[in-house]
């Protein structure tokens, strides 16, 4: 069985009538087997791409830190605790990652005017420029890879992924 996400792994079974065993023991629910398989492929590819994008931002950037930079690019100044909660890591991990990003000159911290004990993290001009360049290149690749799709399908995929992401936050 190939796991390449292009439908080839369905050979030998009907998409509408898989066996109970093939559907993970959930009779009548093959859509969840298909969903699990396709998400596995998507996540694996996304992890590999995230590492590439991180290295494009800076050769010494850890793969996991790329998501922090994107979040800061989209949100502006945030507390480290907000970043940790969004990414799903502990305070110690977040502190270590932010120190590394500061050392690379990609982020800076400043006191939170609303709470003198807290710090706000933001992209430096260098960080903003590097992240923008990588994100623009990534969007250009999406345009190229999905150029044969109807724009309404692309919009619907974005809507459904947003719905999935919001549901996973709970």
Helices and strands as residue ranges (DSSP letters): G 8-10, H 30-57, H 65-75, E 78-79, H 80-87, H 91-103, E 107-112, E 115-123, H 125-145, H 151-168
